[in-house]
Amino acid sequence: MVKQRFPALDIMRGLTLALMILVNTPGSWNYVYAPLLHADWHGFTPTDFIFPFFLFMVGAALFFSQRSLMQPQVTAGDRHKKIIKRAVLLFAIGLFLNIFPFVKPLDEIRILGVLQRIALAYMFAAFIVLYSGAKLRWLICAVLLLGYWALLQISDQPYSLEGSVVRQFDLAVLGASHLWHGKGIAFDPEGLLSTLPSIVNVLLGFEVARILSTGGSGALKKLAVLGVSLIVTALVWNTYFPINKSLWTSPFVLITSGAGIVVLLSLVALEKTPVKWALGFFTPFGKNPLFIYALSFMWETLMYTLKIGDQTYYDFFYQQLCRFLDVYNASLLFALIHVFLFWCVAKFMDKKNITISL
């Protein structure tokens, strides 16, 4: 990602990454507490906020990185190259993680994913920020969200898994073999068409950082009103346009961005309290989020791939915990152990002043 610029963003990024590891590595997917699972289709759980929070924070960090790009000595060509290079590298890393550990035929490799969506949303948002003022950016956000709503109406089943235009577009462009099949059919929750509204998550993160950087209680009040307004608007809009992470619907963008603002403001407020010390636990995660994310993904994949006897290493270690705990708590402890494991890696890198960014 990009270099952090203020503590609350570091902590929020680290906290989100820790939660991501927690929900991605249960001992068994059959025994997971409900809040740690994604909503099956419409609606949302706390887990559904993790990915959009990352996009929101990419936007917040974009505000600070764009200031360096706008220096007089930096040419337009250099700006374009830097944005495209970062997006291409992020996309390539995401694709590499899909291919790892190189056991699937290339014609069955999933092309899209979390990092790929971040790469595309970041790239488009960065160019929008580069060539538009605040008023135009807000207009672009509105056009993207309302336009996406209208676009989905092309289908007779606009909000369904099988019949949505989101799925049909990805099938036509990428083919079924290159999509995710986690719901039993070819459908990608990080698809191409549904990336359009995710650009707004990044742009809203940028605007929040821009307003926050002006300082003062006025900025905090303005952002508090904005956060609550986005959440209320999303809940009202949900009556007509369901909140849905898999389709990344416009109300989903608003409610997750509004929640992102509330969380960030809460962390800013807590910076002046003793709680800051406890929240600092998550800072090491926030300093190397891309590396830790990739490492955790590869570790989990290897644990599922390598075997000890007839069991994968993943199942073997989970079963050891089941000897002492019930299946749900063993599954949760398994995930918590992984959070601590990767925190140790992040803490070591922090102590050695190792920062890996694009």
C-alpha positions in Angstrom: 0.0 0.0 0.0 1.2 3.6 0.7 3.0 5.1 3.6 0.9 5.9 6.6 0.4 9.6 7.5 -1.5 9.7 10.8 -1.8 7.3 13.7 -5.6 6.7 13.5 -5.2 5.5 9.9 -2.4 3.1 10.9 -4.5 1.7 13.7 -7.7 1.3 11.6 -5.7 -0.4 8.9 -4.0 -2.7 11.4 -7.3 -3.5 13.2 -9.0 -4.3 9.9 -6.2 -6.6 8.8 -6.3 -8.4 12.1 -10.1 -8.9 11.7 -9.5 -10.1 8.1 -7.1 -12.8 9.3 -9.5 -13.7 12.1 -12.4 -14.3 9.7 -10.3 -15.9 6.9 -8.7 -18.6 9.1 -11.3 -20.4 11.2 -10.4 -23.9 12.2 -13.4 -25.2 10.3 -15.9 -23.3 8.1 -18.6 -25.6 9.5 -18.2 -24.1 12.9 -17.9 -20.3 12.8 -19.8 -17.9 14.9 -22.4 -15.9 12.8 -20.8 -12.4 13.1 -17.6 -13.8 11.6 -19.3 -15.0 8.5 -20.4 -13.0 5.4 -24.1 -12.4 4.8 -25.2 -15.2 2.5 -26.8 -12.7 0.0 -28.8 -9.6 1.0 -28.0 -7.9 4.3 -24.7 -7.6 6.1 -22.7 -8.8 9.1 -19.7 -7.2 10.8 -17.4 -9.3 8.5 -18.9 -7.6 5.4 -17.3 -4.3 6.4 -13.7 -5.5 6.3 -13.0 -5.4 2.6 -14.7 -2.0 2.0 -12.8 -0.6 5.0 -9.6 -1.5 3.1 -10.8 0.4 0.0 -11.8 3.4 2.2 -8.3 3.4 3.8 -6.7 3.2 0.4 -8.6 6.3 -0.5 -7.6 8.0 2.7 -3.9 7.2 2.1 -4.3 8.3 -1.5 -4.9 11.9 -0.3 -1.4 12.0 1.2 0.3 10.2 -1.7 -1.4 12.5 -4.2 0.2 15.6 -2.6 3.6 14.3 -3.4 2.5 13.5 -7.0 1.3 17.1 -7.4 4.7 18.7 -6.8 5.7 21.0 -9.6 8.8 19.0 -10.5 6.6 15.9 -11.1 5.4 15.7 -14.7 2.0 14.4 -15.8 3.7 11.4 -17.4 5.5 10.5 -14.2 2.2 10.8 -12.3 0.4 8.5 -14.7 3.3 6.0 -14.6 3.3 5.8 -10.9 -0.4 5.3 -10.6 -0.5 2.6 -13.3 2.6 0.9 -12.0 1.1 0.6 -8.5 -2.2 -0.7 -9.9 -0.4 -3.3 -12.1 1.8 -4.5 -9.3 -1.2 -4.9 -7.0 -3.2 -6.8 -9.6 -0.2 -9.0 -10.4 0.3 -9.9 -6.7 -3.4 -10.8 -6.4 -3.2 -12.9 -9.5 -0.1 -14.6 -8.2 -1.9 -15.5 -4.9 -4.7 -17.1 -7.0 -2.2 -19.2 -8.9 -0.1 -20.2 -5.8 0.9 -23.0 -5.1 0.8 -23.7 -8.9 -1.2 -26.9 -8.9 -4.2 -25.7 -11.0 -4.2 -25.6 -14.8 -3.9 -22.0 -16.0 -7.3 -22.3 -17.8 -9.0 -22.7 -14.4 -7.3 -19.9 -12.6 -9.5 -17.2 -11.1 -8.5 -13.9 -12.5 -10.1 -11.5 -10.1 -9.9 -11.1 -6.3 -9.5 -8.8 -3.4 -6.2 -7.2 -4.5 -7.3 -7.0 -8.1 -10.4 -5.0 -7.1 -8.2 -2.7 -4.9 -5.9 -2.2 -7.9 -8.6 -1.3 -10.3 -10.6 0.9 -7.8 -7.4 2.7 -6.8 -6.3 3.3 -10.3 -9.6 4.9 -11.4 -10.0 6.8 -8.2 -6.4 8.2 -8.5 -7.0 9.5 -12.0 -10.3 11.0 -11.0 -8.6 12.8 -8.1 -5.8 13.9 -10.4 -8.1 15.7 -12.8 -11.1 16.8 -10.8 -12.0 19.2 -8.0 -14.0 18.3 -4.9 -17.4 19.3 -6.4 -16.8 17.2 -9.5 -15.6 14.2 -7.4 -18.9 14.3 -5.4 -20.8 14.4 -8.7 -18.8 11.4 -10.0 -19.6 9.5 -6.9 -23.3 10.1 -7.4 -23.2 9.2 -11.1 -21.4 5.9 -10.3 -23.8 4.9 -7.6 -27.0 5.9 -9.4 -25.7 4.7 -12.8 -24.8 1.3 -11.3 -28.4 1.0 -9.9 -29.8 1.7 -13.3 -27.3 -0.7 -15.0 -28.5 -3.6 -12.9 -32.0 -3.1 -14.1 -31.0 -4.4 -17.5 -31.6 -7.9 -16.1 -35.1 -9.3 -15.3 -33.6 -10.5 -12.0 -31.4 -7.5 -11.1 -30.5 -8.6 -7.6 -30.3 -12.4 -8.0 -27.2 -14.6 -8.0 -27.9 -16.4 -11.2 -29.5 -13.7 -13.3 -27.8 -10.4 -12.4 -26.1 -8.4 -15.1 -23.0 -8.5 -12.9 -22.6 -12.2 -13.4 -23.6 -12.2 -17.0 -20.9 -9.5 -17.8 -18.2 -11.5 -16.0 -19.2 -14.7 -17.8 -19.1 -12.9 -21.2 -15.7 -11.2 -20.6 -13.8 -13.7 -18.4 -15.5 -17.1 -18.9 -16.9 -19.4 -16.2 -13.6 -21.2 -15.6 -11.9 -17.9 -14.5 -14.6 -17.0 -11.9 -15.1 -17.8 -8.3 -17.3 -20.9 -7.6 -17.8 -20.5 -3.9 -21.6 -20.3 -4.2 -21.9 -23.4 -6.4 -22.0 -21.6 -9.7 -19.6 -19.3 -11.6 -20.0 -15.9 -9.9 -17.3 -13.5 -8.8 -18.0 -11.2 -5.8 -15.0 -9.1 -7.0 -16.2 -9.0 -10.6 -15.5 -6.4 -13.2 -18.8 -4.6 -13.3 -19.3 -4.5 -9.6 -15.9 -2.8 -9.3 -17.5 0.4 -10.6 -19.3 1.3 -7.3 -16.2 0.3 -5.3 -14.4 3.2 -6.8 -16.7 5.4 -4.6 -15.4 3.7 -1.5 -11.9 4.9 -2.4 -13.1 8.4 -3.3 -15.0 8.8 -0.1 -11.9 7.7 1.9 -10.0 10.4 0.0 -12.6 13.1 0.8 -12.6 12.1 4.5 -8.8 12.4 4.7 -9.0 15.7 2.9 -11.5 17.2 5.3 -9.8 15.7 8.3 -6.5 17.3 7.3 -8.0 20.7 7.6 -8.1 20.1 11.4 -10.3 21.5 14.1 -13.5 20.5 15.6 -15.4 21.8 12.6 -13.9 19.1 10.4 -14.8 16.4 12.9 -18.4 17.6 13.2 -18.7 17.8 9.4 -17.4 14.2 9.1 -19.6 12.9 11.9 -22.7 14.4 10.1 -21.4 12.9 6.8 -20.9 9.4 8.3 -24.3 9.3 9.9 -26.0 10.7 6.8 -24.4 8.0 4.6 -25.6 5.2 7.0 -29.1 6.6 7.1 -29.3 7.0 3.4 -28.1 3.4 2.9 -30.7 2.0 5.2 -33.5 4.0 3.5 -32.2 3.1 0.0 -32.1 -0.6 1.1 -35.9 -0.7 0.8 -35.5 -0.3 -3.0 -32.0 -1.4 -3.7 -30.8 -4.2 -1.3 -27.6 -3.9 0.6 -25.5 -6.7 -0.9 -21.8 -7.2 -0.7 -21.6 -9.8 -3.4 -23.1 -7.4 -5.9 -21.4 -4.5 -4.2 -24.6 -2.5 -4.4 -24.7 1.3 -4.0 -26.3 1.2 -0.5 -23.6 -1.2 0.5 -21.0 1.4 -0.5 -22.8 4.1 1.5 -23.3 2.0 4.7 -19.7 0.7 4.7 -18.2 4.1 4.0 -20.4 5.8 6.6 -19.2 3.1 9.1 -15.6 3.7 8.0 -16.0 7.4 8.9 -17.5 6.6 12.3 -14.7 4.1 13.1 -11.9 6.5 11.9 -13.4 9.4 13.9 -13.7 7.2 17.0 -10.0 6.2 16.7 -9.0 9.9 16.3 -11.0 10.7 19.5 -9.3 7.8 21.3 -5.9 9.1 20.5 -6.1 11.4 23.5 -7.2 8.7 25.9 -5.4 5.8 27.7 -7.1 3.5 25.3 -4.6 4.6 22.6 -2.0 2.4 24.2 -4.1 -0.7 23.7 -5.1 0.2 20.2 -1.4 0.6 19.4 -1.2 -3.2 19.4 -2.6 -3.1 15.9 -0.2 -0.5 14.5 2.5 -3.1 13.4 -0.2 -4.7 11.2 -1.0 -1.3 9.7 2.6 -0.6 8.6 3.0 -3.7 6.4 -0.6 -4.6 5.4 0.1 -5.8 1.9 3.0 -8.1 2.9 1.1 -9.5 5.9 -2.1 -10.1 3.8 -0.1 -11.9 1.1 1.9 -14.0 3.7 -1.3 -15.0 5.5 -3.0 -16.0 2.2 0.0 -18.1 1.2 0.3 -19.7 4.6 -3.3 -20.7 4.6 -3.1 -22.1 1.1 -0.1 -24.2 2.0 -1.8 -25.5 5.2 -4.7 -26.6 3.0 -2.4 -28.2 0.4 0.2 -30.1 2.5 -0.8 -33.3 4.3 0.2 -35.2 7.4 -1.2 -38.7 6.8 -4.7 -38.4 5.5 -5.3 -34.9 6.9 -4.2 -31.5 5.7 -2.0 -29.7 8.2 -4.9 -27.2 8.5 -7.3 -29.9 9.7 -4.7 -31.6 11.8 -3.9 -28.6 13.9 -7.6 -27.8 14.3 -8.3 -31.3 15.5 -5.7 -30.9 18.2 -7.6 -27.9 19.6 -10.8 -29.9 19.4 -9.3 -32.2 22.0 -9.6 -29.5 24.6 -12.4 -27.2 23.4 -15.8 -27.5 21.7 -15.8 -27.3 17.9 -16.9 -23.6 17.8 -14.4 -22.3 20.3 -11.6 -24.5 18.9 -12.3 -22.9 15.5 -12.2 -19.4 17.0 -9.0 -20.1 18.9 -7.4 -21.5 15.7 -8.1 -18.1 14.0 -6.9 -16.1 17.0 -3.6 -18.1 17.0 -3.1 -17.1 13.4 -3.8 -13.4 14.2 -1.1 -13.5 16.9 1.3 -15.4 14.7 1.1 -12.8 12.0 1.2 -10.0 14.5 4.6 -11.4 15.7 5.8 -11.2 12.1 4.5 -7.6 11.7 6.0 -6.6 15.1 9.4 -8.0 14.1 9.3 -6.0 10.8 8.3 -2.9 12.7 11.2 -3.3 15.2 13.6 -3.7 12.3 12.1 -0.7 10.5 11.2 -2.9 7.5 8.4 -1.5 5.5 7.3 -3.1 2.2 5.1 -0.9 0.1 4.4 -0.3 -3.6 
